[in-house]
Amino acid sequence: MLPIMTSTLDAAIAKLAALPPQEQDRVGTWILEELRDEGAWTKRFSASQDALGRLAAEARADRAAGRVSDLDSDTL
């Protein structure tokens, strides 16, 4: 069963179909690259949750122990 395309996506594709072939290829390539990049980012972010959790716990422990201070934007 094919997924149902929304009316917005259908309208966008109809406008793209009216472009010259070279422009269709340029836009199609851009969309595919964006989707690939998004998928890769999602995968990497999901895989890093344990490390991020450990870093957050360490930061909270450092804060509770007084080993950190607030950032002063005037001294940056």
GIQUI-V418597 format. One record per pair of residues at least 4 apart in sequence whose ideal C-beta (glycine too) atoms are under 8 Angstrom apart, sorted by sequence separation. I is the first residue (numbers start at 1). J is the second residue. D is the distance in Angstrom with one decimal. If there is no record, write none. Layout:
i-><I | I>
j-><J | J>
d-><D | D>
//
This chain:
i-><5 | 6 | 7 | 8 | 9 | 10 | 11 | 12 | 13 | 14 | 15 | 19 | 20 | 21 | 22 | 23 | 24 | 25 | 26 | 27 | 28 | 29 | 30 | 31 | 32 | 33 | 34 | 35 | 36 | 37 | 38 | 39 | 40 | 41 | 42 | 43 | 44 | 45 | 48 | 49 | 50 | 51 | 52 | 53 | 54 | 55 | 56 | 57 | 58 | 59 | 60 | 61 | 63 | 72 | 5 | 19 | 62 | 63 | 71 | 62 | 17 | 5 | 16 | 19 | 59 | 16 | 16>
j-><9 | 10 | 11 | 12 | 13 | 14 | 15 | 16 | 17 | 18 | 19 | 23 | 24 | 25 | 26 | 27 | 28 | 29 | 30 | 31 | 32 | 33 | 34 | 35 | 36 | 37 | 38 | 39 | 40 | 41 | 42 | 43 | 44 | 45 | 46 | 47 | 48 | 49 | 52 | 53 | 54 | 55 | 56 | 57 | 58 | 59 | 60 | 61 | 62 | 63 | 64 | 65 | 67 | 76 | 10 | 24 | 67 | 68 | 76 | 68 | 24 | 13 | 24 | 27 | 68 | 27 | 28>
d-><5.1 | 6.7 | 6.2 | 6.5 | 6.3 | 6.4 | 6.7 | 6.4 | 6.2 | 7.1 | 7.6 | 3.9 | 7.1 | 6.3 | 6.5 | 6.3 | 5.9 | 6.1 | 6.5 | 6.3 | 6.3 | 6.3 | 6.4 | 6.4 | 6.3 | 6.2 | 6.3 | 6.4 | 6.3 | 6.2 | 6.3 | 6.4 | 6.3 | 6.0 | 6.2 | 6.4 | 6.3 | 7.7 | 5.5 | 6.1 | 6.5 | 6.4 | 6.2 | 6.4 | 6.3 | 6.3 | 6.4 | 6.3 | 6.3 | 6.3 | 6.2 | 6.1 | 7.6 | 7.6 | 5.0 | 5.1 | 4.3 | 5.2 | 7.8 | 5.0 | 7.2 | 7.7 | 5.9 | 7.1 | 7.5 | 5.8 | 7.7>
//
